Amino acid sequence: MDQSQDTSNFEFKCNVKDSLCLARCVGVTDYYNLTEAFQSLINSPEIKSHFKLIIDLIEMDYHPSYDELMGIVDTLKLLKETFNEKVALVTRQNLNIIAKLITIYCELAGMKMKAFINIDDAKKWVTSSD
């Protein structure tokens, strides 16, 4: 059974059968809306700790300041309590260095997280058994 939740520019869909959750942010957003979206994902009763997560930010229009970036990292670290499996962060090429920085901080906090610029590569990684 698939479950989903949508807001104006954020949605997530969980495929219970595959234990996979795809979160997607599109369009113009800001720090408040993005962190609020991540909080709704973290607090969702549909999410199970064995789910793998792909966060697709390819179509998101937002460039965080350094302070906002660190706040996003702090919010994403909360995912560790919800997701015990891999988390893939997918962005456009021009935001990939920011995504890599985010994943480094999250990995230091004990998360299994990696940055990608291709959704198919992200899906292969989160569903692999390594």
Secondary structure, 3 states (H helix, E strand, C coil): CEEEEECCCEEEEEECCCCEEEEEECEECCHHHHHHHHHHHHCCCCCCCCCEEEEECCCEECCCCHHHHHHHHHHHHCHHHHCCCCEEEECCHHHHHHHHHHHHHHHHCCCCEEEECCHHHHHHHHHCCC
